[in-house]
Amino acid sequence: MRMELRVCKHCYEGTHGDEGKTAITRDMVACAERVREYKDLIGLDSLYIAKVEEGDVGGAEALPATVAHIEGDQVTLADTQLVMEDGDGNLLVYPEPEDVLEVLTRNIDQISEQTRQDVTVELSVESAELLS
């Protein structure tokens, strides 16, 4: 199985000015980095993390799937999503931050069952509220 997390680079860096979104975006990246560090324990082949900017064509590094939605008369590509590819080549795409965090934290829970190391990721208040 392969995974790819794509996040808005500006949200991650905090340049959009939305502190809550920045905290959640940073938490998603921190969780993905932890999962990537221990990926072998849960049978994950790879986990890519891409920080995309406006104008990037979906930002796909490894898995060619992009979520879009319509705003007015324009199609807008999602800048935050988690894409998973299973062993049969099926793609699952999670565009909502709540779902992304849920999937990643469940992976961390699976990892914690396989190691004695502390693999906990300290989540922000904003992310904790999303998951509650």
N, C-alpha and C positions, 0 to 999 in steps of 0.2 A: 504494500500500500504506500502511496505517496500523498503528501499534503503540500499545499502552498497557501501561505497567509499573505494577503495583499492589504496594505493599509495606506492611507493618505500620508505622504511624507510631511505635509504641513500640519496635519493634526498631531502626528507623532512629535514633531519639533515644537508644537505649541504656537505656531505663527498665525493660526486662524483666530486665536483669542478666546476659544471655548475651552476653559480649563477642564470641564467635565469630560468632554470628548477626548482631550489630550490624555487625561488620566486613564480612560478606558482603552485608548489606542496603545498607550505604553504598556498597560497590563496585558493586552493581547499579545504584543511582541515579546514581553517577558515570559509569558506562558509558553509561547511557541519556541522560544530559545531553550527553555527548560526541557520541553518535549524532545526537541532536536538533540539535545545533549544526551538523553537517555533513550533515544528512539529504538535502539536494538532490543531493549527489554520488553517492548510491546509489539515487536515485529513490524516496525515501520521502516520502509526502505529509505525514505528521504523526507525532509521537511524544508521547504524553501520559504524565505521571508523576503518580500519585496515591498519597498516603500515607493509608492507611485506619486507622480505629479500630474497636474492637469496637462492634457495633451499626450500623455503616455497611452498607447493603444492597449488599454486594459492592464498593462504592467505584467503580463504573463511571463514568468521566468521558465516554468516547466510544464504547467498544466493549462492548456488552451481553452479556458472557459471564462466568460465574463458576464456578469449580471448587468442588465440594463433596465431602466425604467423611463417612462415618458413624463417630461415636465413641459406642460404647454404643448408646443409644436415640435419640441426637440427630444431626441433620444439622448439620455445621459447614462454613461457607464458608471457602475458602482466603483468607488475607490477603496472600499473595504469589503473583503470577503475571504472566506476560507474555502478552498477547493480540495476535495479528497478524491483520489482515484483508487478503486479497489483492485483486487487481483484480476478481475474480469474486464477491466478497462472502463467500468461505469464511473461517471463523475457525479459527485454530490457537491453542491455549492450552497454555502451558508452565507447570505449577505447581511444578516442582522448581527450587530455586535453581541447581543445577548446569546444568540446561538453559537457564535464563534467562541465566546468565553466558556460556554457550557461544554462544547466539544473538547476544547483544550484542557479545561480543568478535569474533565473525566479521564483524559489521557494521563494527566499528572497523577490522579488517584490510582490508575492502573499501574503506573510506574512505581508509586510508593509501596504497592503491594509486592513488588519484585526486588526491592533493594532496602538496605538498612540506612542508606543515606537520606538526609533530609532534603527532599525535592520540593518542598513547599515554596510557593510564590506568594509573596505578600501583596494582596490586592488592595487597590484604592477603595475608598468608601463608595465611590460611584459604581465601580465594578461589582462590589459586594451587594449593593442594592439591586443591580440588574439580575444577579443570580439568586436573590432571595425570593 
